Amino acid sequence: MFFHIVLERNMQLHPRHFGRDLREKLVSKLMKDVEGTCSGRHGFVVAITGIENVGKGLIRDGTGFVTFPVKYQCVVFRPFKGEILEAVVTMVNKMGFFAEAGPVQIFVSNHLIPDDMEFQSGDMPNYTTSDGSVKIQKESEVRLKIIGTRVDATEIFCIGTIKDDFLGVISDPGAAS
Amino acid sequence: MSVEPFNRLVKLAARAFYDDITTKGENQPKTGRSDNRGIAVVVLDALTRRQWVREEDLAKDLKLHSKQLRRTLRFFEEEKLVTRDHRRETAKGAKIYSAAIAATADGQQNGREGEEKIKLHTHSYCCLDYAQIYDVVRYRLHRMKKKLKDELENKNTVQEYICPNCGKRYTALDALRLVSPEDEYFHCESCNGELVAESDKLAAQEMGDGDDNARRRRREKLKDMLQKMEEQLKPLMDQLSRVKDLPSPEFGNLHAWELRANAAVRAANGDSSANDSSKSSQGLGFGGTPMPFVGETKVEVAFSGIEEKGEDIKSENANSPMKVLPPWMIKQGMNLTKEQRGEVKQESKMEGTSAADEYVKAYYAALLQRQREQEEAAKREQELLNTNISNGLNGTFERQVGLKSKRDENDEDENVEWEEAPPAGNTGENYKVDLNVQADASGDDDEDDIDWEEG
């Protein structure tokens, strides 16, 4: 699920940036630092959408660096249990398959794949229905439901299932039939 | 508030879930003799017929060894069916309970109190916790159903993996760390062994043959089990739904229950015997045990003390709401037990007030008398003046301690006669005389007063 929230961060700025475009430097550094990171509490920071305010800078003794408390708005993405996501399959093996929904890694184990899909090994391992109409392999897109999340301080990992109504491959033209 | 549906619930649950519970230590040999299955049901049934009960009494009633009973009860405490309370108490403290049990039994005191020893004993009490039992049973059913359904549908279960070499277990959440670049299996982090999916315990029993076959068979078995469970536990579930909207019987904790039961019997009897017993128990029982109601012990202190007024007011308040049951009223019920002492105090206080009254009466009497005497003295003085002045002077000087002027003589006469007056009215205590004099001073002329202080 996506959220638009306000976060705060203390930015350290090198003295060489002090000048007319200090603020721009600060914002660009903030984006570089924050976007794409993951916190267990808020999830993945997808994008910074704006700066709320920049507090008073504090000069660090000895280094000359200045610390600015910056409040910024950002879009975060955090997966929840029970959430339906669309993801791209990245790896298929006998134990199941891995998929990615943006920054989130999801594992679907083989007993959460419908019973009628069988694992086919080969140089392009895949799960296929007995009639061959549906095939899950690398790069295919699937809709899945998250049934468990593991949230660490800097990492979120999910397990999902496609063993439910309306879940499974969505890109494959064969799936439409 | 009816206990009956809840009792039925307890009985059903006991038979459904605790029928074959044995409460024996593992070290004991398993012989036919020591087979005590069914004890749990018996104990639960017995508890449905009681409220709070001392465990020794229960053991006696059930003809069980108290150790065995205690083990069973401890098991139920863990199962959250029973609340227990332990306290160290004297015979007196036990009396509160006895009184309470008598109150619930037939509203009459029985003669059990005598058999308690004086020493402090730790007594354990137990009681069914109906509200919790309702929740526990419901939760148990829910878990059973959920487990079966989840396994049946293979849904929402996090797959577990186990390393056959070192026995280490992983969940699917660890999958990312377990994938190996070489092959398509998961590998153990510590020994690099190939992990196998740990299928559910039910399936494990018959995982011998092909996957598909086993899976199908397992499904059938699960479905069968679920169905059996549904029909066998139907009475229990019906009872649960029947009980759902009823308020569960609440006995409160042991202390509150005792108080309430005692208050109820007092309200029913209204006689002083109940009062007496509870009163006597207050002194000792609460001293030994930490009780949640701190307020009441505080009240007791006032009881033998000097502050009568506050207590009088309280006991007056307590008079009217005598029969009210809720625990917050019970505090006042406590005061109520002290009613008699309060009355006694009132009497003693009455004596005090009457003493004061007497004093006032005596004072007025003395005042009156004194006025009369004053008049007489005035007459006599005139006579004296008329007859012989010097004689009168000498006489007064001899009698007086301090130096007096001539002018004082009439006062002197007054005072001499005045000192005779008090004994008639009062008991003749010193301070009273003083008071009289002061009052006199205010009543009469000022010179009088001054003279006295000099003397």
Boltz contact constraints between the chains, C-beta under 6 A:
constraints:
  - contact:
      token1: [A, 93]
      token2: [B, 184]
      max_distance: 6.0
  - contact:
      token1: [A, 94]
      token2: [B, 184]
      max_distance: 6.0
  - contact:
      token1: [A, 95]
      token2: [B, 186]
      max_distance: 6.0
  - contact:
      token1: [A, 105]
      token2: [B, 176]
      max_distance: 6.0
  - contact:
      token1: [A, 107]
      token2: [B, 172]
      max_distance: 6.0
  - contact:
      token1: [A, 107]
      token2: [B, 175]
      max_distance: 6.0
  - contact:
      token1: [A, 109]
      token2: [B, 159]
      max_distance: 6.0
  - contact:
      token1: [A, 109]
      token2: [B, 172]
      max_distance: 6.0
  - contact:
      token1: [A, 111]
      token2: [B, 154]
      max_distance: 6.0
  - contact:
      token1: [A, 111]
      token2: [B, 159]
      max_distance: 6.0
  - contact:
      token1: [A, 147]
      token2: [B, 156]
      max_distance: 6.0
  - contact:
      token1: [A, 148]
      token2: [B, 158]
      max_distance: 6.0
  - contact:
      token1: [A, 150]
      token2: [B, 173]
      max_distance: 6.0
  - contact:
      token1: [A, 157]
      token2: [B, 176]
      max_distance: 6.0
  - contact:
      token1: [A, 159]
      token2: [B, 172]
      max_distance: 6.0
  - contact:
      token1: [A, 159]
      token2: [B, 173]
      max_distance: 6.0
